[in-house]
Amino acid sequence: MEAEICLSYQNEREAKAVAKAVSPDNIQVPPGLHIKTVRNGSDVNTKIECLTRLQTLIVTIDDLLACISVAEKTFKVAKKQLTT
């Protein structure tokens, strides 16, 4: 089973922040699970390959999206503070 998450941001700096935030998830994963995140300009693409259970794939996607959400909220707050 495979899943691909493709996200586009307003600029490369935001994309770089998100890619960097989720990159630790690419290092230690259970056997049968492969995750690769790459940034191309202002786009971030994550490919997940799961050779085990569907539940593992779903939980992995959920965890990845939660990490992305935290990163996005963080730079939105930082951007807001810079403009006030």
C-alpha positions in Angstrom: 0.0 0.0 0.0 1.2 3.5 -0.8 0.1 7.0 -0.1 1.5 10.3 -1.3 0.8 13.7 0.4 1.6 16.7 -1.7 1.4 20.2 -0.2 2.1 23.6 -1.7 3.1 26.7 0.3 3.3 30.4 -0.4 7.1 30.4 -0.3 10.1 28.1 0.0 10.8 29.1 3.6 7.4 27.7 4.7 7.9 24.6 2.7 11.4 24.1 4.1 10.1 24.5 7.7 7.4 21.9 7.2 9.8 19.5 5.5 12.3 19.9 8.3 9.6 19.4 10.9 8.5 16.1 9.5 12.0 14.8 8.5 12.7 13.1 11.9 9.7 10.8 11.0 11.8 9.6 8.1 14.6 8.2 10.2 13.2 5.6 12.6 10.2 3.7 11.3 9.0 0.2 12.0 10.0 -2.6 9.7 7.8 -2.7 6.6 7.2 1.1 6.6 9.1 3.5 4.5 8.6 7.3 4.5 10.3 9.8 2.4 9.7 13.6 2.5 11.3 15.9 -0.1 10.9 19.6 -0.8 10.9 21.0 -4.3 10.7 24.8 -4.2 7.6 25.7 -2.3 6.2 22.1 -2.5 6.5 19.3 0.0 5.9 15.8 -1.0 5.8 12.8 1.3 5.6 9.2 0.0 4.6 6.5 2.4 4.9 2.8 1.6 3.5 0.3 4.0 4.0 -3.4 3.6 2.2 -4.4 6.7 -1.4 -3.5 7.8 -3.8 -0.9 6.5 -4.2 0.4 10.1 -0.4 1.1 10.2 -0.7 3.2 7.0 -3.7 5.2 8.4 -2.0 5.9 11.7 1.2 7.0 10.0 -0.7 9.4 7.7 -2.6 10.7 10.7 0.7 11.3 12.7 2.3 12.9 9.7 -0.7 15.3 9.1 -0.6 16.2 12.8 3.1 17.1 12.6 2.4 19.2 9.5 -0.4 21.0 11.2 1.7 21.9 14.2 4.5 23.2 11.9 2.0 25.3 9.9 0.4 26.8 13.0 3.8 27.6 14.4 4.9 29.6 11.4 1.5 31.3 11.1 1.8 32.5 14.8 5.4 33.6 14.1 4.4 35.5 11.0 1.5 37.2 12.9 3.9 38.3 15.7 6.3 39.8 13.2 3.6 41.9 11.6 2.2 43.3 14.9 
